[in-house]
Amino acid sequence: MKSKLLAYILWLLFPFCGLHRIYLGRYGTGILYLLTGGLFGIGQLIDLFLIPGMVENENLKWQLRQGATVNINIQGQTGQSISIDRSYQPVQDQIPPPQAQPALDSGEDLETTILRLARKFRGKLTPLELAANSSLSLEEANNALEDIVRKGYANIMVSDAGSIVYEFPGFLQFDSPSPRKLDNYDTI
């Protein structure tokens, strides 16, 4: 893990050399600072305020590589701050095997339920909506949606209010939840 104190010491003792940037894994800009005297002193001055964020970012990357629990704070436009706590687990431990998943209300499989609800909610689905419209718990709904993201069928977005929303790009284009009609030129 990187130290803010050491980064500031490098910034102070070796001004205009970019050693603090090299220490923080920013080799390209570190060499640029070395060749240009810290971007003619302007970049060196700006780094006085950027060093804490650069250290935090580098430490976050290190924690993710180690598989540790990472807290990410996201600031929304409303000024509310949320914290997301993610623990690394191998994929097979996050989603129970298909036979261990609880039965869904209408007898359809989990992916069909997720896709039906994603279409109903016009391409945007939250774990709360999935849990409310099936017999899944919130944790099971969240794990199932994360599995869909890992498979590449959805994206994770954070709304302005700070809620996690799973977007299904294939359903975002529809104006209504009714099926799209194929014209003659759409057939394969």
C-alpha positions in Angstrom: 0.0 0.0 0.0 1.2 3.5 -0.8 1.7 6.2 1.8 0.5 9.8 1.5 3.4 10.9 3.7 6.0 9.3 1.4 4.4 10.8 -1.7 4.5 14.3 -0.1 8.1 13.7 1.0 9.1 12.8 -2.6 7.1 15.8 -3.9 8.9 18.1 -1.4 12.5 16.8 -1.5 12.6 16.2 -5.3 10.6 19.1 -6.7 10.0 19.1 -10.5 11.3 15.6 -10.9 8.0 13.7 -10.8 9.3 11.0 -8.4 6.0 11.2 -6.5 4.1 10.3 -9.6 6.5 7.4 -10.4 6.0 6.1 -6.8 2.2 6.2 -7.4 2.4 4.2 -10.6 2.0 7.1 -13.0 5.2 6.4 -14.9 4.3 8.3 -18.1 3.5 11.6 -16.4 6.4 11.0 -13.9 8.8 11.0 -16.8 7.0 13.9 -18.4 7.4 15.9 -15.2 11.1 14.9 -15.1 11.6 16.2 -18.6 9.6 19.4 -18.3 10.4 20.4 -14.7 7.0 19.4 -13.3 5.2 20.8 -16.3 7.1 24.1 -15.7 6.1 24.0 -12.0 2.4 24.3 -12.7 1.8 20.5 -12.5 3.9 20.3 -9.4 1.8 22.8 -7.7 -1.5 21.1 -8.8 -0.2 17.8 -7.5 0.0 19.3 -4.0 -3.8 18.9 -4.0 -4.0 15.7 -6.2 -1.7 13.5 -4.2 -4.3 12.3 -1.6 -6.6 11.2 -4.4 -3.8 9.5 -6.3 -2.7 7.6 -3.2 -6.3 6.5 -2.5 -6.7 5.4 -6.1 -3.5 3.4 -6.1 -4.4 1.8 -2.7 -7.9 0.9 -4.1 -6.3 -0.8 -7.1 -4.0 -2.7 -4.8 -6.9 -3.9 -2.6 -8.8 -5.0 -5.6 -5.8 -7.1 -6.8 -5.6 -8.6 -3.4 -9.3 -9.6 -3.3 -10.1 -7.5 -0.2 -13.3 -5.8 0.7 -13.5 -2.4 -0.9 -15.7 0.5 0.0 -16.5 2.9 -2.8 -18.3 6.2 -2.1 -20.3 7.6 -5.0 -21.5 11.2 -4.9 -24.8 11.7 -6.7 -26.1 15.0 -8.1 -28.5 15.3 -5.2 -25.5 15.6 -2.8 -26.3 12.2 -1.1 -23.4 9.9 -0.6 -23.8 6.1 -0.6 -21.3 3.4 0.2 -21.1 0.1 -1.8 -19.4 -2.8 0.1 -18.2 -5.5 -2.3 -16.4 -8.6 -1.1 -14.5 -10.7 -3.6 -15.7 -14.2 -3.9 -15.2 -16.7 -6.7 -18.1 -16.7 -9.2 -19.2 -20.2 -8.2 -19.7 -19.1 -4.6 -21.8 -16.0 -5.5 -24.6 -17.7 -7.5 -26.1 -21.0 -6.2 -26.2 -23.8 -8.7 -29.4 -23.9 -10.8 -31.0 -26.7 -8.9 -30.4 -24.8 -5.6 -32.2 -21.7 -6.7 -35.7 -21.2 -5.2 -38.7 -21.8 -7.3 -40.1 -18.8 -9.0 -43.8 -17.8 -8.8 -44.9 -18.7 -12.3 -42.7 -21.7 -12.8 -40.4 -20.0 -15.3 -36.6 -20.1 -14.9 -34.6 -17.3 -13.4 -33.2 -15.8 -16.6 -36.6 -15.8 -18.2 -38.0 -13.9 -15.2 -35.2 -11.4 -15.3 -35.6 -10.8 -19.0 -39.4 -10.5 -18.7 -39.1 -7.9 -15.9 -36.4 -6.0 -17.7 -38.7 -5.7 -20.7 -41.6 -4.7 -18.5 -39.5 -2.0 -16.8 -38.2 -0.8 -20.2 -34.7 -2.1 -19.9 -33.9 -1.0 -16.4 -34.2 -3.3 -13.4 -33.2 -3.1 -9.8 -32.7 -6.0 -7.4 -35.6 -4.7 -5.3 -37.9 -4.9 -8.4 -36.7 -8.4 -9.2 -37.2 -9.5 -5.6 -40.7 -7.9 -5.4 -41.8 -9.7 -8.6 -40.4 -13.1 -7.8 -39.9 -15.4 -4.8 -36.2 -14.4 -4.6 -34.7 -12.7 -1.6 -32.9 -9.3 -2.2 -29.5 -11.0 -1.9 -30.5 -13.7 -4.4 -31.9 -11.1 -6.8 -28.8 -9.0 -6.6 -26.5 -12.1 -7.2 -28.7 -13.1 -10.2 -28.4 -9.7 -11.7 -24.7 -9.5 -11.2 -24.4 -12.9 -12.9 -26.3 -11.5 -15.9 -23.8 -8.6 -16.0 -20.8 -11.0 -15.9 -22.4 -12.8 -18.9 -22.5 -9.4 -20.7 -26.2 -9.1 -21.1 -26.6 -6.0 -18.9 -24.7 -3.1 -17.5 -24.5 -1.7 -14.0 -25.5 2.0 -13.6 -25.8 4.3 -10.6 -28.8 6.6 -10.7 -28.7 10.2 -9.6 -30.3 9.2 -6.4 -27.5 6.6 -5.8 -29.5 3.5 -6.5 -27.9 0.6 -8.5 -29.8 0.0 -11.7 -29.1 -2.9 -14.1 -29.6 -1.7 -17.7 -30.4 -4.2 -20.5 -29.4 -2.4 -23.7 -31.6 -4.7 -25.9 -34.7 -3.4 -24.1 -33.8 0.3 -23.8 -34.9 1.0 -27.4 -38.5 -0.1 -26.8 -41.1 2.6 -26.1 -43.6 0.1 -24.8 -43.4 -3.3 -23.2 -45.1 -4.9 -26.2 -43.0 -7.1 -28.5 -41.4 -5.5 -31.6 -42.9 -6.3 -34.9 -40.5 -7.5 -37.6 -40.8 -6.0 -41.0 -39.8 -8.0 -44.1 -36.4 -6.4 -44.2 -35.7 -7.5 -40.5 -35.9 -11.2 -41.2 -32.7 -13.1 -41.5 
